[in-house]
Amino acid sequence: MARFLFNIVIIAALTSCSDIFSTRTPEDPDGTADNYFNESVLELKTNFKTSLLGLDTYLYESLFLNSINSEFVYKFVSEASDIPQPDIFDEWDVEDEKKFLNGLKSESFSFSEISLTNEPIDETADSLNLSVDYLMTVTDSSGTREIKGNFIFDLIKLDGHFWYIRTWTDISSVGNISFSKLKEPYAL
């Protein structure tokens, strides 16, 4: 009798499973199935650098506060001296960030060196302003050049775990090429 009940349980279990011997759908090789978490400000800064070096749109997008929380909206602000019309970024959002990075990728643009330096930070708060001096070597069809300035990231921590960029301000002094200058053609 025990053997009969065991066979019934096995048959019921196998018939209740749907297609247990088929293979699953493969993951996208471009990495869009990966989750990138910014559990620390250092991790967010590392992901920022990595996304630029690899022109990884998915990783880049994961840095910005977007539809994760409708209470806040991501914003980019340019205070760079080489941008004659900083108001062109007034409506800049996460979709524009993606368009910008995809545009760089399609133009065979590359970042070869990225230096991001900042003062020590206190991650105990739920939001903070992170000032980062940047120096980057960029290459495109017109050659290689350096861009230099300062980013001020207004960061917010959601769910007590994950950091996102709420506002990104780019500041560059006279005589320097700014990061905003790279974005300018995509804002016009």
N, C-alpha and C positions, 0 to 999 in steps of 0.2 A: 504494500500500500504506500509506503514511504517513497519507494522508487517511482510509482505512478504519479504521486503529487509532485515529486521533483521534476519529472518530465513535463508535466503540465505547466509548472512555473517557468521552465526553460523555454518552452514553446511560446508561452504568453509574452515572455520578455523579448524574444527574438521577433515576434510578429508586431510588437508595439514599437520597435525601433524602425525608423524609416531609412532605408538605403544605407546600412552601416558599412557596406563594402565598397562604396564609390569614393572616388578621390574628391578632395575639396577644391574649390576654385583657388588657383595660385594667387599669391600676393603680387601687387604691382612692383616691378623691379626698380622703379624710380624712388621708392621709399615712402610713398604717400600713405602707407598703412602704419608707419611708425608713429609713436607718440613721443613728442619732445616736451619734457616738463622742465620748467624753470623753477626748481625748488629752492634755489638760492640766487642771490644777485650775481655771484660769480658764475653760476651756470648760465644765467641769462646772458651775461657778457660773453662767455665762451660760445654760446649758441649764436649770438650776433656775429661774432668774428667768423665762426665756421660757416654760417649761411652765406656770408659775403665771399669767402675764399672759394666755396664750392658753387656759388650762385644757386643755392638751394631754396627755391621759392617756398616750399612747404615749411622748412625750418624757419625761414625768415618771417613768414606770416605768423607762426606760432609765438613770436615775440610780442606781438601787438595786441592790445586790448581791443576786441572787436565785438562780435555778437555774443561773446561769453557772458557779458553782463550788460544789459541794455541801459543801465543807469549811467554808464560812462561811455564816451566816444573817444577814439584815438584821434590825435591831432599832431601834425607836423608844422613847425614854425621855423622860418629861416631868418636869422639875423646876421647872415654872412655878407661881408662887404662887397663881394663880387656878384651879388644878385641885385640888379637894378630895380626889380619889381617884386619885393618879397610877398606881396599880396597874392601872387599867382598860386601860392600854397594854401590859401584860405580854405579851400574845399578839399584839400588833400586828405585821403583816408587810406584804409588798409588795402582796398582794391587798387588804388594808385601805387601803393608800395609794391604790390605784386606785379603790376604792369611795368613799373620801373625795373625791377629785377629781371623779369622775363625779357625786357628790351635790351638790357645789358648782355644777357645770355645770347640773344639772337644776333647781336653785333660783335660777337667774339671778344667781348670785353673781359678783362680779368683783373683780380686783385692778387698781387704776389706777396706783399708784406703788409701786415696790419699791426700797428702798435696802439694799444688802448691803455692809458694809465689813469688811475684815479686814487684819491685819498682813501684811507680805511673807512669802512662803512658799518653802520649799526643796523643789522637786519631784524631787530626785535619789533620794529614798528610795522604797521600795515601799509604804509606808504612812505616814500622818501624821494628826495632829489639826488640824483647821482651825476656828478660832474666828471666827464671823461675827456681827457686830451687825446686827440687822435692824430696819427701820422700814417698815411697809407700810400703805397705805391700801386698805381693803376696803369694798365696797358690797354690801348685800343688801336684802331687803325691809324690814328694820328701819332702814335708813339707812346712812350712811357713818361709819366709825370707823377709828382707827389701832391697829395692833397693834405691839408693840415688845418686844424681848428679845434673846437671844443664842442662836445655834445653835452647837453643837459637833459637827462632822461628823468621825467616825472614817473616814478614807478609805483605800482599798486600791487598789493598782495591779496589775492582772492582765495577764498575758502581756507585761509590761514596757512596755505602751502605754496601757491604758485605765483610767481612774479610776472608782471606784464608791463610793457611801456604804454603809459596813458598819453603822455605828451613828449615829443622829441623836439628839442630846440637845437639848431645848428648855428654856432657862432664862429666866425672866421674874421681875422683882421686883414687890413689892407695889404695887398701883395701876396696873399695866399690863395690857392685854389681850394674852394670848400667842397664838402660833400653835397651841399645844396646845388652846386654847379653841375654835378652829375645828374641830379634829378630835374633840373630846369627844363630840358627839352621835353620831358614827359608831362610837364605841368602846363605847357602852352597849348 
